[in-house]
């Protein structure tokens, strides 16, 4: 495939989804063992916020990820476990205290993708633990494990210059940011990008060497000089937690992409994509699946639609768009 910055930008919605299905989604093969089709860990969840990490993790699982873990605060673990026996929940983060970093690092070593931020909260020591996890991935894994940053992890990015400097050192496309309108504005202010020309999302993505998903009426995916705009139909009602479904769908597709790009589960690819293209396609397809979930849920529930209604449609939306 062409590596030019305009390659993906020339494709329409259906072509992008077709390419994501062809190049990102890893196959179900009899010779693969448990875990080869994705191991994802959601890092977040505290006493006040238990739904967000659950919705992110369940979206990952319903997309077809083999193994889904949650690392959360001790106070959140039993609650999240009670939501579903399908998730593996680890109470290794501690509000008001240092987390069990040795256990966290041991688990991170086995993961293909991390999602950091859902339900994390802003406890200083919880945020310090997250910073240490990012440092660990950068130094011990050379930034190879993709990290999706959302919610209070984005708050950390805006508040901590050292974190921003670490993100810039990751290989291009291994960091994904998924800000909403308010978080997007904070990122722009923290980076102090001035009045330069060009779309602000593209400049943020370039400044942090990341893929940036700007959520809104349109979802815009920026990276490598491209902007992929998803205008597919969603819901007339916006529910809290829809962004957590998005982080889960993106994380699963990134894990599938690693199976193909990094671990070569299909052998040598014909016309292989660069990693940054895998990452952008994963974000675009994750956005499309999440919007389809909202569309299906709203058609069924109308104004009564809740976050769980959106989240439970992930499998159906995946099958319709990528199956």
C-alpha beads as a LAMMPS data file, in Angstrom:
LAMMPS data file: protein, C-alpha beads

323 atoms
322 bonds

1 atom types
1 bond types

-500.0 500.0 xlo xhi
-500.0 500.0 ylo yhi
-500.0 500.0 zlo zhi

Masses

1 110.0

Atoms # bond

1 1 1 0.000 0.000 0.000
2 1 1 1.077 3.562 -0.615
3 1 1 2.668 5.251 2.384
4 1 1 1.841 8.767 1.199
5 1 1 0.097 10.976 3.712
6 1 1 -2.925 11.344 1.411
7 1 1 -3.560 7.601 0.879
8 1 1 -6.276 7.046 3.496
9 1 1 -7.676 10.530 3.014
10 1 1 -8.666 9.639 -0.535
11 1 1 -10.961 6.795 0.564
12 1 1 -14.679 7.150 1.268
13 1 1 -16.547 5.697 4.254
14 1 1 -17.281 2.302 2.738
15 1 1 -13.764 1.989 1.335
16 1 1 -12.240 2.750 4.739
17 1 1 -14.407 0.123 6.441
18 1 1 -13.598 -2.411 3.726
19 1 1 -9.884 -1.769 4.143
20 1 1 -10.167 -2.017 7.940
21 1 1 -11.950 -5.359 7.604
22 1 1 -9.342 -6.608 5.119
23 1 1 -6.178 -5.315 6.803
24 1 1 -6.905 -4.755 10.510
25 1 1 -9.321 -7.463 11.638
26 1 1 -7.417 -10.621 12.470
27 1 1 -8.967 -13.931 11.366
28 1 1 -10.337 -16.684 13.552
29 1 1 -8.039 -19.598 12.724
30 1 1 -8.024 -23.072 14.315
31 1 1 -4.273 -22.944 14.904
32 1 1 -4.434 -19.761 17.007
33 1 1 -4.476 -20.149 20.787
34 1 1 -6.296 -18.064 23.380
35 1 1 -4.889 -14.548 23.530
36 1 1 -3.445 -14.306 20.034
37 1 1 -6.508 -12.387 18.886
38 1 1 -6.045 -9.675 21.468
39 1 1 -5.219 -9.014 25.109
40 1 1 -6.424 -5.591 26.242
41 1 1 -6.276 -3.935 29.651
42 1 1 -8.432 -0.997 30.766
43 1 1 -6.729 1.107 33.457
44 1 1 -9.202 3.191 35.414
45 1 1 -12.074 2.963 37.846
46 1 1 -12.325 4.440 41.337
47 1 1 -14.903 4.577 44.108
48 1 1 -17.042 7.185 42.333
49 1 1 -16.684 5.919 38.752
50 1 1 -17.136 2.216 38.087
51 1 1 -19.283 2.258 34.942
52 1 1 -16.735 3.837 32.598
53 1 1 -14.045 1.119 32.785
54 1 1 -16.723 -1.557 32.591
55 1 1 -18.265 -0.125 29.414
56 1 1 -14.842 0.244 27.795
57 1 1 -13.832 -3.300 28.738
58 1 1 -17.127 -4.860 27.692
59 1 1 -17.006 -3.088 24.321
60 1 1 -13.546 -4.574 23.800
61 1 1 -14.829 -8.023 24.680
62 1 1 -17.951 -7.762 22.503
63 1 1 -15.797 -6.715 19.527
64 1 1 -14.152 -10.124 19.785
65 1 1 -11.019 -9.537 21.853
66 1 1 -9.805 -12.806 23.388
67 1 1 -8.965 -11.502 26.868
68 1 1 -10.049 -8.286 28.584
69 1 1 -8.628 -7.050 31.882
70 1 1 -9.375 -4.081 34.144
71 1 1 -6.871 -2.550 36.577
72 1 1 -8.738 -0.326 39.027
73 1 1 -8.786 1.065 42.538
74 1 1 -9.492 -1.405 45.333
75 1 1 -12.836 0.242 46.080
76 1 1 -14.060 -0.282 42.512
77 1 1 -12.943 -3.868 41.925
78 1 1 -15.806 -5.785 43.553
79 1 1 -18.364 -3.478 41.964
80 1 1 -16.937 -3.948 38.455
81 1 1 -16.663 -7.706 38.997
82 1 1 -20.345 -7.768 39.913
83 1 1 -21.259 -6.260 36.530
84 1 1 -19.841 -9.180 34.557
85 1 1 -17.971 -12.437 35.214
86 1 1 -16.434 -12.197 31.724
87 1 1 -13.873 -9.544 32.701
88 1 1 -10.696 -10.074 34.716
89 1 1 -10.527 -7.330 37.351
90 1 1 -7.384 -6.449 39.318
91 1 1 -7.497 -4.055 42.338
92 1 1 -3.937 -2.781 41.885
93 1 1 -4.535 0.992 41.857
94 1 1 -4.926 2.758 45.203
95 1 1 -6.633 6.093 45.730
96 1 1 -4.599 8.105 48.231
97 1 1 -1.693 5.661 48.037
98 1 1 0.843 4.113 45.698
99 1 1 -0.457 1.299 43.544
100 1 1 1.012 -2.196 43.413
101 1 1 3.343 -1.325 40.569
102 1 1 5.099 -4.682 40.446
103 1 1 1.803 -6.484 39.822
104 1 1 0.718 -3.818 37.328
105 1 1 3.938 -4.097 35.346
106 1 1 3.725 -7.890 35.286
107 1 1 0.237 -7.663 33.800
108 1 1 1.147 -4.890 31.346
109 1 1 3.982 -7.077 30.028
110 1 1 1.364 -9.500 28.675
111 1 1 -0.959 -6.927 27.112
112 1 1 -1.269 -5.996 23.451
113 1 1 -3.103 -2.676 24.050
114 1 1 -3.852 -0.436 27.043
115 1 1 -6.753 1.956 27.557
116 1 1 -5.991 4.502 30.265
117 1 1 -8.442 6.926 31.809
118 1 1 -12.044 5.655 31.989
119 1 1 -13.287 6.348 35.514
120 1 1 -9.755 7.100 36.700
121 1 1 -10.553 10.218 38.723
122 1 1 -8.018 12.880 39.643
123 1 1 -6.446 11.555 42.799
124 1 1 -2.815 12.689 42.645
125 1 1 -1.317 9.309 43.469
126 1 1 -3.591 7.449 41.040
127 1 1 -2.435 9.848 38.329
128 1 1 1.176 9.342 39.420
129 1 1 0.696 5.577 38.995
130 1 1 -0.640 6.110 35.486
131 1 1 2.361 8.281 34.660
132 1 1 4.631 5.481 35.841
133 1 1 2.758 2.971 33.643
134 1 1 3.284 5.188 30.574
135 1 1 6.975 5.494 31.458
136 1 1 7.241 1.718 31.882
137 1 1 5.736 1.041 28.437
138 1 1 8.050 3.597 26.843
139 1 1 11.240 2.410 28.524
140 1 1 10.715 -1.344 28.906
141 1 1 8.697 -1.970 25.737
142 1 1 10.142 0.858 23.616
143 1 1 6.627 2.221 23.252
144 1 1 5.425 -0.793 21.280
145 1 1 2.224 -1.318 23.300
146 1 1 -0.415 1.093 21.967
147 1 1 -2.063 3.248 24.629
148 1 1 -5.491 4.851 24.192
149 1 1 -5.793 7.877 26.486
150 1 1 -9.204 9.225 27.441
151 1 1 -11.041 11.115 30.200
152 1 1 -8.826 11.877 33.216
153 1 1 -5.754 10.484 31.461
154 1 1 -6.207 13.402 29.057
155 1 1 -6.407 15.699 32.081
156 1 1 -3.021 14.325 33.124
157 1 1 -1.620 15.036 29.656
158 1 1 -2.760 18.659 29.857
159 1 1 -1.361 19.150 33.370
160 1 1 1.999 17.366 33.183
161 1 1 4.702 18.487 30.758
162 1 1 6.777 15.364 31.454
163 1 1 3.907 13.169 30.310
164 1 1 3.627 15.143 27.066
165 1 1 7.359 14.727 26.522
166 1 1 7.047 10.969 27.025
167 1 1 4.188 10.708 24.540
168 1 1 6.325 12.384 21.872
169 1 1 8.916 9.615 22.244
170 1 1 6.535 6.785 21.392
171 1 1 6.669 5.414 17.840
172 1 1 4.214 7.277 15.632
173 1 1 0.675 6.001 16.039
174 1 1 1.229 4.006 19.224
175 1 1 -0.496 6.732 21.256
176 1 1 -4.173 7.480 20.579
177 1 1 -6.013 10.408 22.195
178 1 1 -9.834 10.548 22.170
179 1 1 -10.857 14.001 23.480
180 1 1 -14.351 15.442 23.606
181 1 1 -14.937 19.140 22.938
182 1 1 -13.791 20.322 26.380
183 1 1 -10.765 17.991 26.492
184 1 1 -9.778 19.014 22.970
185 1 1 -9.730 22.675 23.999
186 1 1 -7.599 21.877 27.066
187 1 1 -5.086 19.974 24.925
188 1 1 -4.756 22.866 22.502
189 1 1 -4.198 25.315 25.361
190 1 1 -1.629 23.068 27.066
191 1 1 0.363 22.702 23.850
192 1 1 0.229 26.458 23.159
193 1 1 0.135 25.976 19.403
194 1 1 -0.382 29.638 18.655
195 1 1 -2.037 30.921 15.503
196 1 1 -0.401 28.685 12.926
197 1 1 -2.352 27.665 9.867
198 1 1 -3.924 24.272 9.494
199 1 1 -6.618 22.374 11.354
200 1 1 -6.031 22.363 15.088
201 1 1 -6.559 18.615 15.464
202 1 1 -3.828 17.923 12.926
203 1 1 -1.459 20.223 14.779
204 1 1 -2.151 18.512 18.112
205 1 1 -1.573 15.090 16.524
206 1 1 1.681 16.331 15.006
207 1 1 2.842 18.000 18.232
208 1 1 2.390 14.777 20.242
209 1 1 3.265 12.347 17.418
210 1 1 -0.057 10.618 18.054
211 1 1 -3.353 9.726 16.433
212 1 1 -6.062 12.067 17.659
213 1 1 -9.785 11.307 17.516
214 1 1 -11.712 14.561 17.855
215 1 1 -15.214 13.543 18.949
216 1 1 -18.201 15.634 17.929
217 1 1 -21.045 15.817 15.422
218 1 1 -18.404 14.491 13.085
219 1 1 -15.617 12.285 14.424
220 1 1 -12.295 13.381 12.955
221 1 1 -9.245 11.112 13.030
222 1 1 -5.945 12.986 12.635
223 1 1 -2.493 11.542 12.092
224 1 1 0.384 11.374 9.644
225 1 1 -0.948 14.364 7.718
226 1 1 -4.357 12.748 7.086
227 1 1 -7.800 13.655 8.402
228 1 1 -10.482 10.967 8.197
229 1 1 -13.954 12.386 8.810
230 1 1 -16.711 10.050 9.962
231 1 1 -20.153 11.518 9.339
232 1 1 -22.081 8.251 9.597
233 1 1 -25.443 8.332 11.326
234 1 1 -25.532 7.952 15.090
235 1 1 -28.161 8.893 17.630
236 1 1 -30.178 12.049 18.244
237 1 1 -29.573 11.457 21.951
238 1 1 -26.075 11.611 23.431
239 1 1 -25.547 9.487 26.532
240 1 1 -22.698 9.685 29.009
241 1 1 -20.334 6.781 28.551
242 1 1 -20.593 6.548 24.765
243 1 1 -16.936 7.569 24.666
244 1 1 -16.084 4.547 26.805
245 1 1 -17.643 2.286 24.199
246 1 1 -15.487 4.083 21.630
247 1 1 -12.239 3.481 23.528
248 1 1 -13.143 -0.195 23.806
249 1 1 -13.881 -0.636 20.111
250 1 1 -10.692 1.191 19.126
251 1 1 -8.598 -0.846 21.578
252 1 1 -9.886 -4.142 20.213
253 1 1 -9.150 -3.125 16.621
254 1 1 -5.652 -2.004 17.632
255 1 1 -5.125 -5.421 19.232
256 1 1 -6.321 -7.127 16.050
257 1 1 -3.979 -4.877 14.067
258 1 1 -1.038 -5.870 16.248
259 1 1 -1.866 -9.529 15.655
260 1 1 -1.472 -8.896 11.930
261 1 1 1.175 -6.156 11.805
262 1 1 3.429 -6.959 14.780
263 1 1 2.888 -10.681 15.393
264 1 1 2.203 -11.801 11.798
265 1 1 -0.569 -14.268 12.657
266 1 1 -1.447 -14.336 8.944
267 1 1 2.154 -14.688 7.819
268 1 1 3.654 -12.118 5.501
269 1 1 1.009 -9.660 4.298
270 1 1 0.618 -8.732 0.655
271 1 1 0.786 -4.949 0.325
272 1 1 1.238 -4.413 4.090
273 1 1 0.133 -1.221 5.775
274 1 1 2.373 0.905 7.949
275 1 1 1.463 0.910 11.636
276 1 1 0.180 4.501 11.560
277 1 1 -2.312 3.435 8.883
278 1 1 -3.446 0.493 11.004
279 1 1 -3.948 2.870 13.915
280 1 1 -5.954 5.402 11.934
281 1 1 -8.137 2.729 10.341
282 1 1 -8.738 1.194 13.779
283 1 1 -9.866 4.572 15.107
284 1 1 -12.107 5.247 12.130
285 1 1 -13.712 1.799 12.243
286 1 1 -14.109 2.061 16.030
287 1 1 -15.911 5.367 15.544
288 1 1 -18.177 3.815 12.897
289 1 1 -19.054 0.850 15.107
290 1 1 -19.829 3.120 18.073
291 1 1 -22.071 5.359 15.979
292 1 1 -23.866 2.301 14.642
293 1 1 -24.397 1.106 18.227
294 1 1 -25.999 4.437 19.088
295 1 1 -28.151 4.323 15.958
296 1 1 -29.430 0.832 16.783
297 1 1 -30.064 1.661 20.428
298 1 1 -31.889 4.897 19.652
299 1 1 -34.103 3.173 17.073
300 1 1 -35.115 0.716 19.786
301 1 1 -35.303 2.928 22.898
302 1 1 -35.719 6.533 21.718
303 1 1 -35.389 9.073 24.528
304 1 1 -35.154 6.268 27.067
305 1 1 -31.819 5.137 25.594
306 1 1 -29.084 4.603 28.171
307 1 1 -25.359 3.901 27.995
308 1 1 -25.890 0.176 28.515
309 1 1 -28.279 0.113 25.539
310 1 1 -25.522 1.498 23.306
311 1 1 -22.842 -0.747 24.779
312 1 1 -24.742 -4.009 24.336
313 1 1 -25.076 -3.358 20.580
314 1 1 -21.329 -3.609 19.936
315 1 1 -21.447 -7.172 18.664
316 1 1 -24.317 -6.442 16.299
317 1 1 -22.668 -3.267 14.987
318 1 1 -19.367 -5.080 14.466
319 1 1 -21.089 -7.850 12.542
320 1 1 -22.926 -5.382 10.323
321 1 1 -19.906 -3.222 9.467
322 1 1 -16.896 -5.518 9.750
323 1 1 -18.161 -9.075 10.032

Bonds

1 1 1 2
2 1 2 3
3 1 3 4
4 1 4 5
5 1 5 6
6 1 6 7
7 1 7 8
8 1 8 9
9 1 9 10
10 1 10 11
11 1 11 12
12 1 12 13
13 1 13 14
14 1 14 15
15 1 15 16
16 1 16 17
17 1 17 18
18 1 18 19
19 1 19 20
20 1 20 21
21 1 21 22
22 1 22 23
23 1 23 24
24 1 24 25
25 1 25 26
26 1 26 27
27 1 27 28
28 1 28 29
29 1 29 30
30 1 30 31
31 1 31 32
32 1 32 33
33 1 33 34
34 1 34 35
35 1 35 36
36 1 36 37
37 1 37 38
38 1 38 39
39 1 39 40
40 1 40 41
41 1 41 42
42 1 42 43
43 1 43 44
44 1 44 45
45 1 45 46
46 1 46 47
47 1 47 48
48 1 48 49
49 1 49 50
50 1 50 51
51 1 51 52
52 1 52 53
53 1 53 54
54 1 54 55
55 1 55 56
56 1 56 57
57 1 57 58
58 1 58 59
59 1 59 60
60 1 60 61
61 1 61 62
62 1 62 63
63 1 63 64
64 1 64 65
65 1 65 66
66 1 66 67
67 1 67 68
68 1 68 69
69 1 69 70
70 1 70 71
71 1 71 72
72 1 72 73
73 1 73 74
74 1 74 75
75 1 75 76
76 1 76 77
77 1 77 78
78 1 78 79
79 1 79 80
80 1 80 81
81 1 81 82
82 1 82 83
83 1 83 84
84 1 84 85
85 1 85 86
86 1 86 87
87 1 87 88
88 1 88 89
89 1 89 90
90 1 90 91
91 1 91 92
92 1 92 93
93 1 93 94
94 1 94 95
95 1 95 96
96 1 96 97
97 1 97 98
98 1 98 99
99 1 99 100
100 1 100 101
101 1 101 102
102 1 102 103
103 1 103 104
104 1 104 105
105 1 105 106
106 1 106 107
107 1 107 108
108 1 108 109
109 1 109 110
110 1 110 111
111 1 111 112
112 1 112 113
113 1 113 114
114 1 114 115
115 1 115 116
116 1 116 117
117 1 117 118
118 1 118 119
119 1 119 120
120 1 120 121
121 1 121 122
122 1 122 123
123 1 123 124
124 1 124 125
125 1 125 126
126 1 126 127
127 1 127 128
128 1 128 129
129 1 129 130
130 1 130 131
131 1 131 132
132 1 132 133
133 1 133 134
134 1 134 135
135 1 135 136
136 1 136 137
137 1 137 138
138 1 138 139
139 1 139 140
140 1 140 141
141 1 141 142
142 1 142 143
143 1 143 144
144 1 144 145
145 1 145 146
146 1 146 147
147 1 147 148
148 1 148 149
149 1 149 150
150 1 150 151
151 1 151 152
152 1 152 153
153 1 153 154
154 1 154 155
155 1 155 156
156 1 156 157
157 1 157 158
158 1 158 159
159 1 159 160
160 1 160 161
161 1 161 162
162 1 162 163
163 1 163 164
164 1 164 165
165 1 165 166
166 1 166 167
167 1 167 168
168 1 168 169
169 1 169 170
170 1 170 171
171 1 171 172
172 1 172 173
173 1 173 174
174 1 174 175
175 1 175 176
176 1 176 177
177 1 177 178
178 1 178 179
179 1 179 180
180 1 180 181
181 1 181 182
182 1 182 183
183 1 183 184
184 1 184 185
185 1 185 186
186 1 186 187
187 1 187 188
188 1 188 189
189 1 189 190
190 1 190 191
191 1 191 192
192 1 192 193
193 1 193 194
194 1 194 195
195 1 195 196
196 1 196 197
197 1 197 198
198 1 198 199
199 1 199 200
200 1 200 201
201 1 201 202
202 1 202 203
203 1 203 204
204 1 204 205
205 1 205 206
206 1 206 207
207 1 207 208
208 1 208 209
209 1 209 210
210 1 210 211
211 1 211 212
212 1 212 213
213 1 213 214
214 1 214 215
215 1 215 216
216 1 216 217
217 1 217 218
218 1 218 219
219 1 219 220
220 1 220 221
221 1 221 222
222 1 222 223
223 1 223 224
224 1 224 225
225 1 225 226
226 1 226 227
227 1 227 228
228 1 228 229
229 1 229 230
230 1 230 231
231 1 231 232
232 1 232 233
233 1 233 234
234 1 234 235
235 1 235 236
236 1 236 237
237 1 237 238
238 1 238 239
239 1 239 240
240 1 240 241
241 1 241 242
242 1 242 243
243 1 243 244
244 1 244 245
245 1 245 246
246 1 246 247
247 1 247 248
248 1 248 249
249 1 249 250
250 1 250 251
251 1 251 252
252 1 252 253
253 1 253 254
254 1 254 255
255 1 255 256
256 1 256 257
257 1 257 258
258 1 258 259
259 1 259 260
260 1 260 261
261 1 261 262
262 1 262 263
263 1 263 264
264 1 264 265
265 1 265 266
266 1 266 267
267 1 267 268
268 1 268 269
269 1 269 270
270 1 270 271
271 1 271 272
272 1 272 273
273 1 273 274
274 1 274 275
275 1 275 276
276 1 276 277
277 1 277 278
278 1 278 279
279 1 279 280
280 1 280 281
281 1 281 282
282 1 282 283
283 1 283 284
284 1 284 285
285 1 285 286
286 1 286 287
287 1 287 288
288 1 288 289
289 1 289 290
290 1 290 291
291 1 291 292
292 1 292 293
293 1 293 294
294 1 294 295
295 1 295 296
296 1 296 297
297 1 297 298
298 1 298 299
299 1 299 300
300 1 300 301
301 1 301 302
302 1 302 303
303 1 303 304
304 1 304 305
305 1 305 306
306 1 306 307
307 1 307 308
308 1 308 309
309 1 309 310
310 1 310 311
311 1 311 312
312 1 312 313
313 1 313 314
314 1 314 315
315 1 315 316
316 1 316 317
317 1 317 318
318 1 318 319
319 1 319 320
320 1 320 321
321 1 321 322
322 1 322 323
